[in-house]
């Protein structure tokens, strides 16, 4: 079991089992969403995730043409998790929201073409893609 939450702890997510993958994303949308050089998502099967607390929703189209539904805390604004329409059986949770975020190593890096040249990552890419 792992616990993830927003900055004010109002919106929480509890997971069971191990994640399907941990993905570093360098797309411009993740850069804008996080205000950083990349985003990191921990993907779980939907039946492994239980969310509680109030949330607001923001939807945007993804590169596939299908939407991504982001859930964020209405009090502190932290994006905690999102659901990709192209794979609704999965829930992506922001790595930094986990209590034990250092225990989960990335398994893939995507959108390398928009990765900042100064970003260097070291991990074993499993090659699995959504």
C-alpha positions in Angstrom: 0.0 0.0 0.0 1.2 3.5 -0.9 -0.2 6.9 0.0 -0.1 9.9 -2.2 -1.6 13.3 -1.5 -1.8 17.0 -2.4 0.2 19.7 -0.6 -2.5 20.3 2.0 -3.4 16.6 2.3 -7.1 17.2 1.5 -7.0 15.0 -1.7 -5.5 11.6 -1.1 -4.9 8.5 -3.1 -4.2 5.0 -1.7 -2.8 2.4 -4.0 -2.5 -1.4 -3.6 0.1 -3.6 -5.3 2.9 -2.5 -7.5 2.6 0.1 -10.2 2.4 -1.0 -13.9 5.1 1.5 -14.8 6.8 4.8 -13.8 7.0 7.2 -16.8 9.1 10.3 -17.2 7.4 12.6 -19.8 9.2 15.4 -21.5 6.2 16.6 -23.6 5.5 20.3 -23.6 2.1 19.8 -21.9 3.7 18.1 -18.9 6.3 20.8 -18.8 3.5 23.4 -18.6 1.5 21.4 -16.1 4.3 20.8 -13.7 6.2 24.1 -14.3 9.3 21.9 -14.6 11.5 20.2 -17.2 9.3 17.0 -17.2 6.6 15.2 -15.4 6.8 11.8 -13.7 3.7 9.6 -13.6 3.2 6.3 -11.7 0.7 4.2 -13.5 -1.6 1.8 -11.7 -4.6 -0.3 -12.8 -7.8 1.6 -11.9 -8.9 -1.1 -9.5 -5.7 -0.6 -7.5 -6.5 3.1 -6.7 -8.8 4.6 -4.1 -9.1 8.4 -4.1 -10.8 10.5 -1.4 -11.3 14.1 -0.8 -12.7 16.9 -2.9 -11.2 17.4 -6.4 -11.6 19.7 -9.4 -11.3 18.4 -12.9 -9.4 19.8 -15.9 -9.6 18.0 -19.3 -7.3 18.6 -22.2 -6.7 16.7 -25.5 -3.6 14.5 -25.6 -1.4 13.9 -28.6 -3.5 10.8 -29.4 -6.5 13.1 -29.9 -8.1 11.5 -26.8 -8.6 13.5 -23.6 -6.7 13.4 -20.3 -8.8 14.1 -17.2 -6.7 15.7 -14.5 -7.8 15.7 -10.9 -6.4 18.4 -8.6 -7.1 19.8 -5.1 -9.5 22.8 -5.1 -7.8 24.1 -1.9 -4.0 24.0 -2.8 -4.1 23.3 -6.5 -1.9 20.3 -6.6 -2.5 17.9 -9.5 -2.5 14.5 -7.8 -3.7 12.1 -10.5 -5.2 11.8 -14.0 -7.0 9.4 -16.2 -6.0 8.9 -19.9 -9.1 8.4 -22.1 -7.0 6.3 -24.5 -6.3 3.9 -21.6 -9.2 4.3 -19.0 -8.2 1.2 -17.2 -5.1 3.1 -15.9 -4.7 5.9 -13.4 -1.6 8.0 -13.5 -0.5 9.5 -10.1 2.1 12.3 -9.9 5.3 10.7 -8.5 6.0 13.7 -6.2 2.7 13.2 -4.4 3.7 9.9 -3.0 5.0 9.7 0.6 7.7 7.2 -0.6 8.4 8.8 -4.0 12.1 7.9 -3.9 11.3 4.2 -3.8 9.9 4.1 -7.3 12.4 4.3 -10.2 11.3 5.3 -13.7 10.9 2.5 -16.2 10.5 4.6 -19.3 11.1 8.1 -20.7 8.9 9.5 -23.4 8.8 12.5 -25.7 12.6 12.6 -25.8 12.4 15.0 -28.8 11.3 17.8 -26.4 13.6 16.8 -23.5 15.8 19.7 -22.4 19.4 19.1 -23.5 20.6 19.6 -19.9 18.4 16.8 -18.5 20.2 13.5 -18.1 18.5 10.5 -16.6 19.9 7.2 -15.6 17.6 4.2 -15.3 16.8 1.0 -17.1 14.1 1.7 -19.7 11.8 -1.4 -20.0 10.5 -0.3 -23.4 6.9 -0.7 -22.4 4.6 1.9 -23.9 1.0 2.7 -23.0 
